[in-house]
């Protein structure tokens, strides 16, 4: 994979998390495969490439790529406005997190505990979701910038949905961190828009 493709894989993770958050907020539902992919991405250590973080298959990220393409094309009919807002908020929140060694240390200490739960229950089990959601609440929720999630209050007020949304935001911010470590910058989304789209279109041809 080229460096641009590696960056797009991580950015696809950010946008997939954003799409899933939006879906849970509005409908109370999200694909278990998507949630498992994103929560699993929190726990991958020393991957051989970026795609391995997301289960080794671009298909896992397809919905994220679609939302990213809609944002880069600037086509009002294809633009997923709330997922784009969540994705940009996650990129911004990751920049704040990068300056907080104490929060990074907390996350680093608690992820191995979550790994143990995954090995016991599986990646999308309610106990794992709750642990990831609590980790988000104890760390990223304490930062000044907050991500405001909009949707149906009946869905947002359900504790299981709230935990799932927080867990997905944590995973999305992990992807944002990976994207930045791979050389990603927010200005690329404006300046290198056409270049990014050229790399993304082939990923969607098999639909």
N, C-alpha and C positions, 0 to 999 in steps of 0.2 A: 504493500500500500504506500502511496505517496504521502507526504506530510499533509497535503490538503485533504486527502481522503481520510487520514487519521483524525484530523480536526473535525471533518464533517460527521464522522462516526460519533464522536463525543457530543457534538452539537445536536445530532439526531437524538441522543439520549436526553439532552436538556428539553428538547421539544416534545419528545414522547412523554416525559414526566408531566409537562405542561398540558398536553392533550388529555392525559388520564385524569389529572386534577380537575380539569374543566368538565369532563364527562361525569365524574363522581358528584361534583357540585350541582350539576344540572339534572342528572338522571338517577343518581345513587348507584350507578353501575359502572364497572370497568372490566375489561378482559383480564382474567386471571393470569394469562400468559404475559400480558404487558406489565402487570404489577410485579409478577415474579421476576421478569427480566430486569426491571429497574431496581427492585430490592436486592436481587442477586448481584447487581453491579456494584453495590456498596461494599461487597465482601471479597471481590477478586483482588488477589495480591500477585504482583509480578506476572502480569499477562504477557504472552508472547507478542501480541499486537493489541490495538485498541478494540477491535471487533470482539476479541475474546472476553472483554469486560461485559459484553452484552450477549453472551451465550454463543459467540462464534458465527452468528448468522444475521445477515442484513435484514432478513424478513422480520426479525424481532423489532427492528427500528422503523419499519415501513411507515407507520402512522406519524412518527416523529419527522421523518424525511418529508412526508406530504405537507405537514404544517410548515416546515422550514421553507419548502419550495413556494408555498402560497405567500409567505412573508417576503421572500426575495423577489418574486415576480411582481409584487405590488398590484395584483389583480384583485379588485374589490370582491369579485364573486368567489375567489379561491381563498381569500385571507381569513384565517381563523383568529379573530381579534383577541379574544380572552387568552387562548394559549400563547399568542405572541407576547401579550402583556406579562403573563406569568414567566415566560422564558427570559425576557429582558430583565425582569425583576430578579430572577435567580442568578443571572450573570452579574448583576449589581451587588446582590447579597454576598456572592462568593468573594468579591473584591474586599468587602468589609471583613468577612471571615478570615481572609488571608493575613489580616493585620492583628488577629487575636490568637496568639499562641496558646492562651489558656483554654479557649474553646476547642482549638484543634487538638490539644492534648486530651481533653475530655472525650472528644469523638474517637480519637485513636485508642483510648483505653476501653471504651464501651463496645466498639465494633466486634472485637473478639468474643465478647459475651454473647452478642447477637449471633455471631457465627455458630456458637454452640447450640443456640436455640434452632437455627436453620437446620443443622445436622440432625436434630431431634425431631422437629416438627415439619420441616420443609419451608421454602422461601416465602410463601404467601400466607402462611398460617397466621391466625389472628394474634397469637402471642408475639410473633416476629414483627408483625405490623405495629402492634402496640409498643413494642420496645423501640422500634425505629421512630415512631411518632413521638414518644417520650424524649428520645435523644434530640430530636429537632426542637422540641419545646424547651428543653433545658439549655440549649446552646443558641441556635439561630434565632429563636423567638425572643431572645434577650437583647438582640441588636436593635439599634434605633429604627432602621428601615424594616418595615413589615410588608409581607405580601398579603394583600387583601383579596380573598377568594370570593367571587360572586356566583350565586346560583340559587337553587330552591332551598329556602331555610329548613324545610322538612328533611332534606338530605344533609345539609350542613350541621344540623343539630344532633344527628345520630352519632354517638361516640365512636362507633366503628368506622364511619365515613370520615370523621374528623381525624382519627388516627391514621387512616389510609392516606388522606391528603397530606398530612404532615410528613409521613414516611416518604411519599413520592417527592415532595419538595426537597427533603434531605438528599434523596437519590439524584434529583435533578441538579442540585448544587454541587454534588460530588462530580457529576458529569461536566458541569461548568468549570470546576477546578481542573479536571483532566484536560478539557479543551484549552484552557489557558496554559497549562503545562506543555501542551503540544504546540504552542506558539499562536494560539487563537487570540484575536483582538476584536473588540466590538466594531472598530472602524471597517473591518473586513466586510461586514454585513452591508456596508454602503459602498465602499470603494471597489471591492472585489466581487460584487454581486453576480455579474455575468459569468465570471470564472467559477464561482461556487455552483451556480446553476448547471453549467456544462458538466461538472462532475456528478451532480445529483441526478440529472435526468436518466442516465442509464440504470440507476438503482430502482427506478419506478417502471421500467419498460415491461416487466413481466407481470404486471397487474392484469 
